[in-house]
C-alpha cells in the first residue's frame, strides 16, 4: 500500500514530555516484575482484525487527546481534553493553559460526515456557566462513564483557578451531562449548556488518570492520583491505591450520590494512566460482569506495573500474588512461569473488548500507545522471538490483545500495527496513546459495551468501531530528542473484525475493503 503522509506543520513545535519518557533509562528491575510473559505471534484466535485510516479532510474535526467521550444516537460527544502534545503546556511558562485546553463541546457524526461545535465560554450567552464550572468540566485525564443517555465525568487535571492562570490541580467534582440535551444545544438548539449539566463536589472524586466504570448500578472509581501544582515529569501526586464505589441518585434537581465504601489501599494498586476495561467471565452457567485493570505507571522506583488486577461488581480488587517472578529449577528467573505479566501496550490507549461465549474467553484489543516490548524481528537487538525490550518505553503503533481464558489464565497476542503514516520528512507517526474507541452504532454488544463475538457473522467483515484522537509522536522517543515532536491527533481509523470459521492465526490488514455492519444485540 502507499503510505499516507502528514504535514510537519500539523505538529506542535514542542518536545513530548511523556511521563514515561521522563523516567529515563528505567529497567524492568525497577518495575513490578523483572520479567514479562511471552507474547504470542500468529496464534490461533477466533477473529481477524483490520485497521484503516479514513479520510475526513472535508469535515471540521478537533485535534484532541485525554478528553471525556460519550455517544448519543450514533454521534460522538467530546468534552475537555488538550489540543497540544502531552504535557507540552508546561514547556513555555508564558503559555496560558486555557489556550491548550478544549473549551468547546464537539459533536461528530462519523456516518453522515458532519460535525458541530459550540463554546462553553461564560462570555457566550449560550453557556450559562461560571468560569470555575467551565474549568471543572474541561480538564485533561478525567474519568468518565456513560449510563443510558447520561455521561458522568469525575476529576481531571488542569487550570483550577479562574483568577490565576498558573494555578493547576486535580478537581474533586462529579459532573452529569444529559447527552440528548447537550447534543441538541451543541447543534445550535435553544437554551444554555448549563441546562444539561448537574454537578456535585467532594474529595471522593479528586482523581486524575484513573478510570470510572459502572457495574450493576454501582460506579467504581479505579486507582489514579491527586496531583496538585504545575506538572513535572518525574514527580507524582498522591495515588489513591484503591477502588472507590458509589451510587448516583437519579431523582431530584440536584446531583446526589452515596459513597458505598472504598477498598483498602495497597501498594500494588499505585497505578495511573492505564488501560481499565469492562469484562465478562463465566461462573457456572452465569455471565458475570467485572472490571479488569492492566499495567500502568508508576512503581516507587519509576517502573511500570505488569500484573493485572481484577475487580468484582462490588468493587473488590484482587491481584494474583503467587510467583510474580517465579524461578525455574535452576533458580533462574523464568518469564514463562508464575502469573501473567503484561509486556506490551502498557499505557492508556484506545481499546475495545470481544467476548467469545462459546469458549468463555474475554479478548481486550489494545491499539497503540506506549509499550515495553515491540515486535521487530529484523532488529539486531531482538530476542529469539523477535521482540525488542526498551526500558525507556517507546511510543508504538503496535496492537495486541490481552486474553483472559475461561480458567482464569491470561495470554497476550501480537496482532499487527496501525497503517503506515509519515510526515513530509519521512518520519513514521505513532498513534493510540490517550485516544478513545467508539463503537459502531449497530454492533452487537453486551450491556457493558463488550462486543458479542458470537453475534458476528462467520467469514464476514463487521465494522465494529473507530479510533479517534489521542497523541501523535514522530519518533519512538521524543523527550530529549531534538527532532522529536508530539501533537494531538484528529485522525479517524476504522476497525473491522471478521469472525473466523475456526481458530486461525490473526492477520491485521491495512488495505481498503468494504465493511459489513452487524446488528445491535444487548443481553
N, C-alpha and C positions, 0 to 999 in steps of 0.2 A: 504494500500500500504506500501511497505518497504521504510522508509525514506532514502534519499541519505545522504552520509557523505562526508565532505570535510576536507582535512588535515589541521591541525592548522598551518603547515608551509606555507600554501598559503596566510596567513595573514601577513600584515606588522606589525612589533612589535612597534607600535606607538599608542598613545591614539587618539581617534577620536575627534578632536577639532571641533565638529559641531557648526556652527554659532548659531543654535537654542539651542543646549545644553549649549552653553557658557552663554546664558542669563538664568541663573539658577533660578528655582522657579518662573517662570513667571506665573501669574494667568490670567484668562480671563479678569479680571478687567483691566489689562494692555493692552489688545488687542483692536481691533476696536470696538467690541461689547462685552458686559458682558455675552451674551448668544449665543448659536448656534442653528440652526434649527434641528429638529428631523431627524434622518437618518432612512430610511425605510429598514426593513429586510423582505425578502420574498415577495416583492412587485410584481405586475403584470407588466412584461416587455416583449417586443416582440422578445426576443432572450435569448439564454443560452450561457454561456461562459466556456471555458476550458483553463487552463494554464498548460503546461507540460514542464519539463526540457528535453532538448536534449543533447545527449552525443556526443560532438565534441572533445573528448580527442585525437583523431588521427589527428587533424588539429591544426596547429600552430595559436594561437589566442593571441592577447594582452589582458592584464587586464587593463581596461581603464575607466575613468569617466570624465565627464564635457568636452567632446570633441565635435567638429563640425562633422556633418554627412551628407552625400549625398548618392544618389543611381544612378547607371548607368547600364542599361541592366541587372537588377536583382542582381547587385553586390553592396555591401556596400562600401562606401569610408569614412575612418575615418582620421581626421586631428586634431592634437593638443590634448589637454586634459592632465590628470595626471594619473600616474601609481601607486600612493600610496593612503593612506587614506586621507580623506578630511582635508585640512589644515595641514597635517602631516609634510610637508616640513618645517614648522616653528618651530617644536619642537627642532630639532637639528640644531643649528645655524652654525655648520660646514658642513651641507649638502648643496651641490650645487644644486640650483633649477633645473638646466637642467637635472640632473640625475633622476628627477621625472617627468619632462615634456616630453611628447611623441614627438620625433623628426622624426618619420617615417610616411610616408603615407602608410596606410593599405588598402588593397582591399580584401574583403571577399565575396565569392560566397556560400551562405548557401545551395543551392540546389546541387551543384556539390561537396561540401565539400572541397573547395580549398581556400587558402589564399596566398597573396603576400604582401611583404613589401619592401620599399626602403627608404633609409635615405635621409633627406634633409640637412644633414651636409655640410656646404660650402667646407669642405676639400675634399668632394667626387666630382669627376669630373662630375657626373650626376646631381648635384644640380643646379649649375649656380646662386645660391642665395648668398646674403651677410649675414653676421652674424645677422645684425639687421632685415633683411627681414625674416629670419628663426624665430627669436624671435617673430615677429609680427604675424606670422601665426600659432604658436604653443602654445599660452597661454591657460588657462582654462576659462570656463564660457564665451565663446564668444556667440554672437547671430548669427544665420545663417538661410538662406532660400534658397531653390533650385527653380530655374525658368528654365524649359527646362533642358538642359544639363549643365547649369551654377550654381555653388554653390557660394553664396555670404556670406561672413563672416565679422562681424564687431567686434571691441573692444576686450574684454577679458583681464584677469589679469594674470600677470606673470613677469618673469625677463625681464627687458626692456632696459638693457644697456650691450652690449657685452664686455665692458671693466670693468664692476663692477658686480660681481655675487651676490651682496647683494642688488642691486637696483631693485625694483619691482614697478609696477604700472599698470594702465589701458591704453591700446593702443587706439589711435584715428585713426585707419586705416580701410578702406573698401577694402576687397580682393575679387577678382573674379577668380574662378577656372574653367577652361574648363575641365569638368569631363571626356569627351571622351579621350582627350589627356593625362590627368593625370593618368587615369586608364592604358592606354597603356604604359606610362612611368613607372608606379609602377610595371608593369609586366615584366620590362626589356627592354622596347622599346627604340628606339634611341632618341637622343636629351637630353634636360635637363628639370628639373622641372620648371625652370623659363620660359620656352616656354609656359607654360599653366597657367600662373598667371599674373594678372594685379592688380595694387593697386593704391589707392589714399588716402591721409592723410588729415583729417580735424577734428576739435574738435567736430563736429556733431556726429562722430562715437565713441567718447571716453566714452564707456559704457560697463559695465560688469554686468552679472546677469539679463539682460533684455531679450527681445525676438524680433525676426525680422520676419515680415510677409508681403507677397505680396498680394494685392487685386486690381484687375482691373488695373494692370500696375504700381501701386504705392507701394513703400516699406515703411513700418511703423516700426520704432524702438521704442519698447514699454518699458517704465519705465527703471528700473535698476539704477546703480550708477557709479560714477567715484571714485575708491579707489586708493589712492597713498601710497606708502611705504609698509613696512612689515605688513602682515596681523595679526591682533589681534582680537580674537573672539568677544569681547564686543564693538569693535569700528565699526563705519560706515563711509562710504565715503560720497560724495556729491550726493544725489539722484537727478535724472533728474525730477521726478514727472510729466512727460509729455510723449506725443507721438510725435516723430519726423518723418516727412513724406518727402520722396524724390523720385525722379525717376532716373533711370540709363540710360545713353546714350549708345546705343548698337553699334554705328558706331565709327570708328576711332581706331588708335593704342593704345591710352591712355584711361584709365578708367575715365569716366566723370559722374557727377551727377548734378541734380538740386534740391536744397532744396526748397520744396513747402511750408514749414511752420511747426511750432511746436505748440502743444496745450498749453494752459495756465497752468503753474504748479499749482497743487492742493495738499494739504497736504494728502488727502486720496489716492493719487497716489504715495506715498512714499514707493514704493514696489520693491522688487528684489527677485531672486531665487524662482520663482513662476511658476505655470502652466498657459501658454497662448496658445490658440489654434484657428485654423481657424474654423469658424462656419457657419451654414446655418439657415435661417429662411424664412418663407413665409409671403410676404406682398402682399395682394390682390391675384393675380394669378401668382406672380413672386417669384422665388427663389432669395434670397438676400444673398450675401457673407458678412461676417463680421469677427470680432475678439473678442474673449471672454477672459477676464483676471480673474483668480481665486486667492484668498488668497495671500500668500507670506509674506515676512518679510521686515522691522520691523516698528512698530509704534514708536513714540517718547519715549514711555515707555517700549520699548523692547518686545512688544507683537506681535501677528500676525494680519493680515488683514483677514476679513471674508466675506465681501460683494463683489460680482462680479462686474466687470466693463465691459461694452460693448463698442466696438469701431466700428465706421462705416467705410465704404470703403474709405472715405475721411480722416480718421484719427482722428475723433472726439470722445473722450471718454465720457462716461456717467455712473455715479454710482447712483443707487437708494438711495435716502436720507431719505425718509419718514419712520419713525418707525424703525430706526436701532436697537433700544432697546425699543420695544413697551411695554406698561403697560396694564395689564388686568383691569377689572372693579374695582378691589380692590387696584389698584395702585402698583401691584407686577409685576416685570419683567416676561414677558411671551415669552418663546423661540419659541412658535408656531405662534406668532403674528409678524406683521411688515414684513420687507423684508427678503429674504433668506440670511442665514448666514452659510457659509461653515464650516463643523465640522471635516472633515477627509481629509487626503492626502493634507496637506497644503503647502508642499514644492515641488520644481521641481521634477518630476518623469517621467518615461515612460508613454505614454498616446496615445490614438487614438480615433477618432470620428466616430460615426454612425449617419446617418440622416434617419429618418423614414418619407418619403414624404407623406405617407398615413395619418399620424396624424400631420405632421408639427413639430415633436419633434426632438431636437438635443441632442444626448447622447454622453458625453465625458467620456471615461473609464480611470481612474487613477490607475496605477499599483504600489502599494507600496510607499516607500519614508519615509516621516516624517509626523507625524499626531498629532492632539489634542485628538480626541476620538479614542478608539479602542473597537471593539465588543468582549466582553468576559463575557458571561452570567454566567460562573462558578466562576467568581471572586467575593469575598465578597464585594468588593468596587464598583461593578457595580450598575448602577441605575435600575429602574424598567424595562427599555427596554433592559438591558444587556450591556450597554456601560460604559466604564471606562474613565474618564477625567484625563488627565495628562498635567499640565501646563509646564512641562519640555520638552514636545513634543518628544515622543519616535520614534525611528526607527520602521517601521512597514512593515509587509508582506501583509497587508490587501488591498483589492481592492474595489473601489467604482465607481459608475457612477454619474456624475452630469448631470441632465436633464433640458433642457430649453423647456418648453411646448409651444404650438402654441400661447397661450395667454400671453406669456412672463414670466410666473411664473417658479420657479425653484424647483427641488427636488434633494435629494441625496440618493442613494440606496447602501446598503452594498451588495457586490457580492461574497465575499469569500476571499481567500488569495492565495499566492504562495504555491506550494507544499513544504512539509517539507524537509529541507536540514540541516544537522548538521555537526559540527566539530567532530573530533575524540574524543573530550572531552564531547560530548553530548550537545553542545550549539547550539540552533536554530539560523540559519543565517537569516538575514533580508535584503531584496533586494529592488531595484527600484529607490532609490534616485539618481538623476543626470544620470539616464540611458536613453536610446533612444529606440523608437519603429520604426521598419522598416516594411513597408507594403510588403505583398507578391506581387510579380511582376504582377500576373494576377488577383488580386482582383478588383472588380468594384468600382470605386470611382468617385466623382465629381471632377471638375477641381482643387479645392483647397485641394484635398487629403482626404476629408471626405468620408468614406465608404458608399456606397449606400446600405442601409439595404434592400430595396425593391428588389434589384437585386440578393440577396442571395436566394438560393432555400429553400423553406419551408421544415423543417424536415431533412435537410441535413447539415452535418458539413462542414464549409468552413474555411480553413486555411487562416486567414486574415493577419498574420504578426508575427514578432518576437520582443522580448525584448532582448536587448544586453547591456552589460557593466553596468556602474553605480557603486554605493558603496555597499559593504557588511559590515554589522555590526553583531557582535556575541552577542549583548545584546540590550535591549531597549535603554539604556543609556550607553555610553562608556566614556564620558567626566567625569573624576573624579572617574572612575571605575577601580580598579587595575587589573582586568582581562578583561576589555573591549578593544576590538581591532576593527579596520576597515581596509578595503583594497579596491582596485579597483577590479571589477568583470570581469571575462572573460566568464561568463556563458551565454548560449543562451537558451531562453524559447520560445516555440511556443505558439501562441494564436489562438484558434479556436472558431468561433462563429456559433451557429446553430439558424437560424431564426425559431421562434416558430410559429405553425399554428394559435395560438391565444395568447393574452397576458397570460403569465404564470409566476409564481414565479421563479426567476432566480436561477439557480443552477450552481455553479462553481465546475467543476470536475477536478481531478488531476491524472487520470489514463490514461495510454497509449491507444490511439484509433487511427484508421486510419482516415485520413483527406481527404476532397474533396476540390478541387480547384475551385474557381469561375472564371469568365472571366472579363477582364477589360472593363469598360464602363465609359467614361468620358462625362459629359453633360455640 
